[in-house]
Amino acid sequence: MLNHFILIKYSVETPEPHIKAFCQRMLSLKSQIGGIRYLEIGRDILHDGRSWDVIAIMRFDDVAQLRAYQQHEAHLAVAEFNAPYVIDVAAIDYETAYSVDDAQD
């Protein structure tokens, strides 16, 4: 299973209705793009200096499914909708290598 995390930082003048609309558009991708196994959207509640505004947590079977999602026209449309307000994006894609279940006593 491939884990795909995206962090988004918005400009200060981003209207609240835009962020809500983006989150809803992202969530709708699960029903539009077959390779998405899991999709969760979260919004920061602390608003600390190091905070990001939105996180998207997604899971795919493999890199090929992630790449298909990234190139899908529905995803590209959501990214284009969001682009005018985004000041930074971070991503990490990984297969779980370590977890608490793997710990040795």
Secondary structure, DSSP 8 states (H G I E B T S, - for coil): -EEEEEEEEE-TT--HHHHHHHHHHHHHHHHH-TT--EEEEEE-SS--TT--SEEEEEEESSHHHHHHHHH-HHHHHHHHHHGGGEEEEEEEEEE----GGG---
